[in-house]
């Protein structure tokens, strides 16, 4: 047992982070909370779907710096003892910005769709820039994860607020974000696979772990290759131009906005347009309902993406919605986590199958490879196939539970605050 002797305030903050933050931060908080109970390292690892090594790392880190394992803005946001910020102004942001992000984005219900969108993009751009140094160094895989999440949130923000700007204005934003997201995504995919694979390997008896050495070596080689491509992009003039243009865009009020008619009524304030922007994404999720009884993995992957769009829409307007919005977001996160595990299992199955089919080609470049096809990898493929099939078979039950909650009521109440 690894007890942290949490104070009452620490426990409140950790519980809020575990409930309301993104997946990685929620997992980190859950590790500390469970560690404070009578749970073994392996038990905690199974609960949070992480390797024992990851669990031990955060336990030790928490023992050293306590809540310092979380970004300052997350602690402030979830600390009931701290007052809300007095200013709604977004600070000037540069491509080299490293200061902590303010507690709230600072949206006001009467803001135009365009200027609210600019403010949201500024908020997430700062988050991305804060993580760039850590992403480049590669010492902490969560820096890359956080930078990728911020990039994805910017892409989602463009879809939500894009109608407020001219298409020409958004063109450079879309292309720059897409290229960056792809470069980060390749590395992140390997990080996720390696972390889950390592957790599986460490649970095996010592004499069985060596049989997976060729696969682990191959994964690290591929991750190194993906990192090389990522760093090439981050060092490129294209990326530098993108950051410079983004900085100008978010600092220049009125730049690229569609004109608002002054001679006739037109909804342009976010209190007027947010309801339809949110409900349209809820509709996109509900549209899958007739097809879920025998849904394929591919269809559920698309549903996961639509859940993500639904959640991002809510989170972008969260500070002007009713408090029920947090309940809806929590429900969506549960569905995303389930579908995310299904997608990870499917991707792992496809990769492992490809690895085995091309074993003769791969083994030539591996120091740990032997002539025989690795039976340990074949066994791992069976494990991932079983995991995928179980998640697929039980999804209708998960959906039924989601659909039987009071989510429509909570969603309506959150929007009613506008």
Buried (B, 14 or more C-beta within 10 A) or exposed (E): EBEBEBEEEBBBBBBBBBBBBBBBBBBBBBBBBBBBEEBEBEBBBBBBBBBBEBBBBBBEBBEEEBBEBBBEBBBBBBBEEEEEEEEBEBEEBBBEBEEBBBBBBBBBBEBBBBBBBBBBBBBBBBBBBBBBEBBBEBEEBBBBBBBBBBBBBBBBBBBBBBEBBBEEBBEBBBEBBEBBBEBBBBBBBBBBBBBBBBBBBBBBEEEEBEBBBBBBBBBEBBBEEBBEBBBEBBEEEEBEEBBEBBBEBBBEEEBBBBEEEEEEEEEBBBBBBBBEBBBEBBEBBEEBEEEBEEBEBEEBBBBBBBBBBBBBBBBBBBBBBBEBBBBBBEBBBBBBBBBBBBBBBBBBBEBBBEBBEEBEEBBEEBEBBEEEEBEBBEBBBEBBBEBBBEBBEEBEEBBEEBEEEEBEEBBBBBBEBB
